[in-house]
Amino acid sequence: MNFGFTEEQEVLRKTARDFLREHAPMKRVREVMESESSHAPELWTQMAELGWLGLVVPEEYGGTGLSAIELALVLEELGRSLAPVPFLPTAIACCALMEAGSREQQREWLPRISAGEVMATLAITEVRGTEDPGDLELAATSAKGWALSGTKLFVPDADIADLLVVVARTGGEGEKGLGLFLVPRESSGVSIAPMRSMDTLRNLFRVEFDDVRVPKSALLGGDPDAWSKLSRVLDRGRVMICAEMVGGAEKCLEDSVQYAKERIQFGKPIGVNQAIKHKCADMLFQVESAKSITYYAAWAAREDDEEAPLTAAMAKSYVSEAYRRVAAENIQIHGGVGFTWEYDCHLYFKRAKSDESWLGDGTYHRERVAQLIHL
């Protein structure tokens, strides 16, 4: 394993940071946040032109054929900027297509996703609030195709996603009998309602499926028992979320250090006080640790290493809480103004809380780690 980035990867990081600094400044982020839309269409188009939307898509399907490492680098920069685009939900849904889809399904959808023509999202969580297979009950019955009936909760960006990748039960219990279905958002019987969300830059929705009819070809890979593939998708999705969280945590640290240098109190910068120094040092430790475990998990995913599920759980467990703590300390170091709307601290804290619960929080994944190492 190489613990450094290649020259090409560093160029990708710099390109992404420069692009987002110019095209997704916080002024633009706030404009989108305060508008009726939840994303910036022009930014999405520009990202497609840069090849980001097909970063890990094979070249034969219009992508650039890079790896989970390069995807993590771009997601880290998107997390720094809080760019108002549904990149992460679409990337996870795209991963499902690549992992479980047939060549025909991939040929139909992946080029359109890479070109920015299609936004997508994964609909998995239900009333019990977890992604455990035993908690998934939305029914898919075979009847001249498939008929889906049930409810999905906390579906990110469902209102703008053109394609829903829906986890549904085709039969059996637990891990048995779970399939992945491609459901266009405009399908008859699909209704979408907003849910209250802390992070207004990534809206969540309740999606109702009322006898939604889809053809046989809508079942990914034609496999009605796809949990083994879905579990790999979820692990890769968790690594993607961690990469976004690392970028946000790093930006919180930088903002805290900068403010500690500039804020003058009693004739001197507040950064000279040991209490502030200790906070910043602790934040640095958490950011660097989060970055290390995230890129180790991304490497394991790229290499399809046998420890990939374990490293994904370890990363999601640590990084979820590290980002939340760093975002909270950023508010504390800013003092009273840290709680105000004019400063950006609260935006990162909201994203930290949102990402922490997505696909399992720290407590959930510590239990997973214990199970995976047979404790």
Buried (B, 14 or more C-beta within 10 A) or exposed (E): EEEEBEEEBEEBBEBBBEBBEEBBEEEBBBEBBEEEEBBBEEBBBBBBEBBBBBBBBBEEBBBBEBBBBBBBBBBBBBBBBBBBBBBBBBBBBBBBBBBBBBEEBBEBBBBBBBBBEBBBBBBBBBEEEBBEBEBBEBBBBEEEEBBBBBBBBBBBBBBBBBBBBBBBBBBEEEBEBBBBBBBBBEBEBBEBEEEEBBBBBBBBBBBBBEEBBBEEBBBBBBBBBBBEBBBBBBBBBBBBBBBBBBBBBBBBBBBBBEBBEEBEEEEEBBBEBEEBEEBBEEBBEBBBEBBBBBBBBBBBBBEEBEEBBBBBBBBBBBBBBBBBBBBBBBBBBBEEEBEEEEBBBBBBBBBBBBBBBBBBBBEBBBBBBEEBEEE
